[in-house]
Amino acid sequence: MTAPRLSINAASIKETGLDLPLELGEDWFSRWQQEDPDLEFAGPGSITAKIRVEKHGRDILLRGHLAGRLELNCSRCLTPFAAPVEADFDLLLVPGPEPVTAEPEELNATDLDLDFYSGEVVNLEAILREQILLQLPLKPLCAESCRGLCPLCGADLNKETCRCKEEKSSSPFAALAKLKI
């Protein structure tokens, strides 16, 4: 596996551009999880990234393609599963820090494809992490038909039948149903 080149010097980008093939494997994902313990991957992922870097004056255009898999936990049954990743991204990097304003700003579509870099080095690792996080589903599911876990005994309803007795819930208004007017 190739050790990823995770930063580039803006001055080293040629007029013809630069193509960066990267393989993000177990080492990269485990380092990421150590730096961010709240990140919940079931195991190491494997993603191939192809990034085209072009310089336009002082602006840098990144065009990338991500392909591979992420190891996630199902949000219903907690079973680990491999989720496919296939995504393209375009990102324009402009020099200088983002201006800070006290007032909330509304983002438009062009703002979502714009980021900032400072100095002469562009940190690709942060950009790749952001692009991968954007591919994570809000509620990862091992299958659309996943039945999840029993809320009482914790049985995996995809693999076994729950043996809990079905109890009627006692509503706070259950006593009112017995009253007759």
N, C-alpha and C positions, 0 to 999 in steps of 0.2 A: 504494500500500500504506500502511496506517495505521501510524504509529509506535506500538509497544506501550507502554501505560501499565503500568510494571513494579513500581510500589509504590503503596500506598494508605495514607492516614492513617486510622487507626482512628476518629478523631473525625469524619471526613467521611462515615462510613457512616450513611445515613439510617435511620429506623425502618422504612421500606418496603424497605430493602435497596438493592443496587446491582448493575446488570448491566454486565459488562465484555466486549465483543467485542474480541478481539485477533487480529491476523494476525502469525504468526511466520515470517518469510521469510528470504531469503538474508543480509541484513545481520545479523539476530539470530543465525543459526546460525554465520556466520563470526566474529562477536564471541565467541560461546561457544567455538569451536574455538581462537581465539587465547588465551583465558583458560585453557583446558584442552587442551594439545597432545596428551595421551594419548587424547583422544576420537577415535574412528575412524568418521567419516562419509565416504562416498565423495564427497559433494558437498552442496550446500545442500539442506535440506529445506524443506517448506512446510506449515505446520500452522495451522489456525484453532482458536482456543480461545474458548469462551464460558464465562465464569465468573460465577456468581451469588454475591454476597457479602452475608451477613446477620450482623447483630450481635445477640447474645443476652447482655445484661449486658456483661461484659468479654470474653466468648468470641466468636470470629469463626468462622462456618461458611462454608466455601468449597465450592460445588458446581460442578463443571466438566465440560466435554465437549471432547475433543480430536479433531480429524479432519484428515486430510491424508496426507502421505507423508514418508518419510525415505529419503535416499539412503545405502544401505549397500553393503558389499562382501560377496560370497558367501564363506563360510568354506571352501568346497570348491574353487571355480575362480577366486576372487578378482575376478570380474566385478562391476562396479557394477550395482545394480538399485534400483528404487523399491519400497520396502516400505510397504504401506498402514498407516495408524494410525487407529484408531477406539476411543476409550476414554472412560469416564466416571469421575469421581473425586469423593469426598466427603472433606473434611479439616476437622477441628475444631482451631482454633488457640486455645490458652489462653495468658494472659499469664505472663511470667516465664521464666527459664532452666530448662532441664530439670535436675532434681536429679541430681548426679553421685554414684554409689556405687562403691565398690571391688569389690563383689561382682557377678558376672554375674547378669543378670536375664533371666527368660524372658518373651518378649512374647506377649501374647494377641491375638485378633482386633481388639479395641477399641483397643489400643495402636498398631496399624498405621494407623489413621485419625486419629491425634492428633499434633499438633506444637505447638511453642511459638513465641511471638513476644515480643520485648522492646521497650520504648519504645512509641511511638505509630504507628510506620510498619511495615507488613507488606510484606516483600519477596516479590512475586509471581514474580520471575524465578527465584529459587532453587526455589520450589514447582513452577513449570512445568518447569524442567529435571529435577527429580526425577521428575515424572510422565511425562515423555518417556522418561527412562532406564528407567523401569519397563516401558515398552512395547517396548524392544529385545529381540529374541530372543537367547538365549545363543549360538546358532550360526545366524547368518543364512544362509539358502539362497535362491538365485535361483529354484530349483524343487526339489521333492522328488526328482525324478529326476536331479538334477545328478550327473554322474559325476566331477567334480573334475579335478585335474591329475595327470599321470603323476609318480610320485615319483622316477623316474630322469631323464627328459629334460624334464619340465615341460610337456609338450603338454597343451592343453585337450582333454580326452577328450569333451567335448560337441561339439566342432567338427572334430576330426581323430582319426585312428587313430594310436596310438603306434607308433613304428618300433623301439622297443627290443627287443632279443632277450630272451626270457624266460629268466632264469637260475635254476637251481635253487639255493635257498639252502643254504649249507653249514652245517648244524646242528652244534653241538659234539658231538652224539651220532651223527653220520653214520658215523664210523669204527667205532662199535660195531655198526652194522647189518651190516657186512662180516664180523664175527666169528661163527663158528658154535660152538655149545657141543655 
